[in-house]
Amino acid sequence: MTDDKMKRRLTTVLCADVYGYSRLMEADETGTLETLRRYRTAIARLVERHDGRIVNTWGDAVIAEFASVVEAVQCAVEIQQEISSSDSDAPQASPMRFRIGINLGDVMVDGTDIYGDGVNIASRLQELADPGGVVISSSVYDQVHNKLSVGFDCLGQRPMKNIAPLTSYRLTLGGQAAGSASFPGEETATSTARARAPRMEDRREPSSSSNVVSNWLGKLPRPVAAALTVSAFLILINLFTGAHKIWFHWPVAAILFGVALRTVLGHRPESDSKGER
């Protein structure tokens, strides 16, 4: 091994890029640059708060890395929230929106710079994000999906330039893209999950009951299942059309007797059948 061998490490890479930057510059160069500087300052402050570091800034892009995957995702959500809040306080004709991609991967280290697929994938993921949104790789999702109070929409495997397709996820919050609502704490998330649980169970219960009945009928011989179905239908008709006068027992008895007789005759001992022949 030589001293100049390129070092590698596993890290979380966040890539942020301004959506429609060329269009914004064409409309107002001075105003766009002032807004970009202000947002970069805010991004740098949030990255530092979450124990990350800015790796590089070129053009309208920002590359940051984090030792913690959870901190990286929290930082991304807070970035989108702060930018959205700033736009609300001072409405603009063409507000500036960032798209953010986050990837957990192996990178090559050269001084303070990082290179490799780990960085390239983060850059491609931000291209899949909506303006003001965040898209993460499956490696990030595996680490944070049960640790954060945000939702995730699977985007499947999307084609990306010069990168093999990989599964990605879009962050959501309250049914909207991350960044459009406040970032709740763990207590809020727990209460929300508890509130949703009964409604989900209520929606599943009728389906589960019907599946149990269908599975049970499916295990019976076809004539028996048909007879029971017709009998139940006749009973319901009797109950809903005139419960004061019971008549269903006669047709039901006849149906069940016929099925029982057919079943008995259809299962005569093999020796009897041979004797008849």
N, C-alpha and C positions, 0 to 999 in steps of 0.2 A: 504494500500500500504506500502511496506517495502523499506528501503533505498537500499537494494541489488537487487531490481528488475531490470532486464535487460532493458536498454534503447533502443529505436528504433528511426530511422529517415529515411526520404526519401533522397536518394543521388544518384549521378551518379557514377557508378563504371566502371573503365577502366582496362581491363586485357590484358597484353602483354606477349607473350611467343615466344621463339625462335623456329623456324621451323627446325626440324631435328637436335636438339641439341646433342643427343647421337651420331649421325653419325659424327658431327663436332668434338666432343670431342675425338672420336676414331681416327680420322685422325690427329688431332693436338691439344693436350690438352692445351699446353702453349699459343699458338696463339689464340685459341678459348676463353680462360679465359681473355686474354688481350683485345680482341675485345669486349667481353661481358661487362667488366668493363668500357670501353670507351663509349659504347652505353648506359649503365645504367646512366653514368654521364650526357650524353646528354638528356636522357629521364627525369631525375630528374630536370634538368634546364628548360626544356620545360613545365613540369608539374607545376613548381613553377611560371613560366611566366603566365600561364593561371589560376592562383589562385587555384590550386589543391594541393594535398599532397600525397606523397608516403605512402601507408598503410603498405605494406609488400613486401619483396623480398625473394624468396626462389628458389633455383636451378637457372633456367633460366627465371623464371616468375617475372613479376612486377605487383603489384596491386596498383592502385591509385584511389582517389575519388575526385569529384568536386562538388561544390555547383551549378554550371551552366552547363546545358546539352550542350549548344552551345560551351562553352569553352572546354569541354571534347572532343567534336568531332573535333574542330579546332586543339587541341593539338595532337590528334591521327594522323591527316593528316600531321602535321608538323613533327611528329616523323618519319613517314614513308618517308617523303621527305628528312629529314636530313640523315637518314641511307642510303637511296638510293644514295644520293649525295656523302656520304663518300665512299661507295663502288665504285662509278665511279672514284673518285680521286685516289683511291688505289685499283685497281682490284685484286681480290683474286680468287684462283682456286675454292673455295667453299665459296661464300659470305654468311654472316649471314643475315637472314631475320626474321623479327618479324611478327607475326599474332596478330591482336588486336580485342578484342570484347568490346562493350560498352553497358551497361544496366542502365536504370533508374528504381530503385526499392527500396523497403523497406528493411532495414538491421538492424541487432542487433549490438549494440555498447558495446564493452568491453574494456575500457581504450582507447588505440589508435588503437585497432583492430576492424574490422567489419566482421560480419558473416551473413549467411542466404542465402535465394534464390536469393536475389539481387546480391550477389557476385558470387554464383554458376552459374547463368545464364550468366553473363559476361564471366566467364571462358569457358562455353560451346560455346558461340558465337565466341570466338577467334579460337576455333577448326574448325569452319565453314569457317573462312577467308582463302583466298589465301595467300601464303607467300608475305609479303609486302602490304597486304590488310587490310581493316577494315570492320567489320560486326557489325551492331547495331540492337537492339531490336525494336519492333514496338513502345514501349513507348518512346524511344529516337527519332525515326523517326517522331512521332506526334509533337514533340517539335521543331525540327530543319529543317524539309523538306522545309519550306518556309523562312528560315532565313540564310541559307548558300549557297555559290556559288559552290555547288557540286551536282553531280547526285546520284540517288539511283536506284539500281536494286532490285526488290522484289525477295527474294529467296523462298517465300512461307513458309509453315510450315515444317521444317526439324526435324527429330527425334534427340533428344539429350539424352545422358546418364543420367538417374535418374532425368530428367526434362521433364515436359509435353511439347509437341510440341508447338512452338509459332512462329509467323511470324517474319522474320528477313529481313534485307536489307543490301546489299553490297554497299559501297560508290564507286562512279565512278567519274572520272574527265577527261573530254575530250574524253569520250568513253573508258577510261582505268581505272584500279583499282586505288583507291586513293593512293597517294604516288609516282606515276610514272610521275606526272606532277606537275607544280608549283601551288600554292594555290592562285587563283585570288581574287582580291578585289571586293567589291560590284559593282563598276563602270564597271569593265570588264564583270561581270556577266550580268549586265543590258544591255550592248551593245550587248552581245552575244545573249541574249533572243530576243532583237529587231531584230537582223539579222536573227534569225531562224524563227521568226513569219511569215514573208511573204511566205517563202518556205513551211511552214506547211499548210498555207491557200491555196496556189496554189495546193498542193497535194490533199486537201480535196474538192476543188471546183468542179472538174468533177464528183466525186463520189456523191456529194450533188445534182447536177443537174440531174443526172441519177436517183437518188432515188426519186426526186420530180416527174419526168415523170412517173416512175413505179408506184408510189403511186396514181397518178392521174388516170392512166389507170386502176388500180386495183379497183377504185371506180365505174367505168362505167360498164354497162351490158356487158357480154362477147362478144356478136355479135358486139356491137358498138366498143369495144376496138379492136377486131380483124380487123374490117373494117378500122378503123383509122390507125392501124399499117400497113396494106397492102397498103393503100392509100399513106402513107408517104414513103413506100418503092418504090412505082411506081414513085412518084414525084422525089425522089433522083436518080432513074435510068434515068429518062428523063433529069434531070439537068446535070448529069455527062456524059451521052452518046451523047447528042445532044440538047443542050439548044437552038440552032437556030430553032429547029422544035418542037413545043409544041404539045404533043399528050396525056399527062397523064390525061387531063380533062375528056376524054370520059370514060375510064375504072373506074376512080375514081367516076364520076357521077353515073355510073351504080351500082357500089358497094354501095355507100351511099343511092341511091334510094331503092335498095333491102333491106338494113338494116332498113331504115325508114318504108318501107311497112311491113316488118316482125314485127317491133316493134309495129306499129299501130294495126295490126291484132292480135298480141299476147296480147294486153291490151284492148280488147273489153269489154264493160260493162257486168257485170255478168248477168244482166237481159236478154240481147240479147242471151247470151250463153244458158240460161235456156229455152228461147223461141224456139231456134232451136232444142233443145232436145225434 
